Amino acid sequence: MKQDHLQLRTVDVTRYITPLREGGSLPALADADDGFKYVLKFKGAGHGVKALIAELLGGEIARYLGLAVPEIVFAQLDEAFGRTEADEEIQDLLQFSQGLNLALHFLSGSLTYDPATTKIDAVLASKIVWLDAFITNVDRTFRNTNMLFWHQELWLIDHGAAFYFHHAFTNWEKSALTPFALIKDHVLLPQASELDAVDKQFKELLNNPVLKEIVNLIPEEWLIWEGSEWSSDQIREIYLTFLTTRLENSDLFINEAKKARHAII
């Protein structure tokens, strides 16, 4: 949903409830001081803060475009967490994640989207395919749909695998112009027959100021990368340029998605 001013709340994690072992990054269900439960993503896991940056940017771009995404919050993890955890892997994860992490509102009672039993209408499918091609999200496939049904609405989760260029952070200019051939594996591609109309709509919504405001949500401490030659301001500018370049050249990934779709229908 469009907002006049983009901002995220910050909560304090009050209780680690249980690990969610669907992926390798060991997210967890946790309580926060606002009384809500969250799916907590740790900066000490897997790809570290880069996965959190991808989660933040992907989720907030999706929300701005009107897609349903659980509320994203910054989650402060106190140094006391992990001291009494019996599982050594989880104990290390909690200790390495002290400070500012990311969390998504827990959709209690939600069901995983099953493409075999539920079809999504063409416009919504096209919007989600457009989003994932735009942010180069490799992880919305038949194997791992990363979508939930909650209150009879389709919700998008887990954008941590997007922006895969930033793991190497080399040739990012070339990556910004990729047609994104992996869109062929997208779970909603068969239904995405309205890509041209969605492209026109989304390019009218998104622009440089909007993308800059979203990129500026990234906390400064997540942009201090050990061994990096880039300053935090330079990294932020690269993310913004990556996004604006892809938006200006959306025909590259739209044509790739249409080509891939025609090959499977």
Salt bridges, closest charged atoms under 4 A:
ASP31 OD2 - ARG15 NH2 2.88
ASP31 OD1 - LYS37 NZ 3.47
ASP34 OD2 - ARG9 NH1 3.11
GLU55 OE1 - LYS41 NZ 2.77
GLU55 OE2 - HIS159 ND1 3.91
GLU60 OE2 - ARG63 NH2 3.02
GLU71 OE2 - ARG9 NE 2.79
GLU79 OE2 - ARG83 NH2 3.82
ASP87 OD2 - ARG21 NH2 3.47
ASP132 OD2 - ARG140 NE 2.87
ASP132 OD2 - HIS186 NE2 2.65
ASP158 OD1 - LYS41 NZ 2.69
ASP185 OD1 - LYS184 NZ 3.22
ASP196 OD2 - LYS258 NZ 3.04
GLU204 OE2 - LYS200 NZ 2.96
GLU213 OE2 - HIS5 ND1 3.02
GLU220 OE1 - ARG236 NH2 3.31
GLU221 OE2 - LYS43 NZ 3.63
GLU256 OE1 - LYS259 NZ 3.42
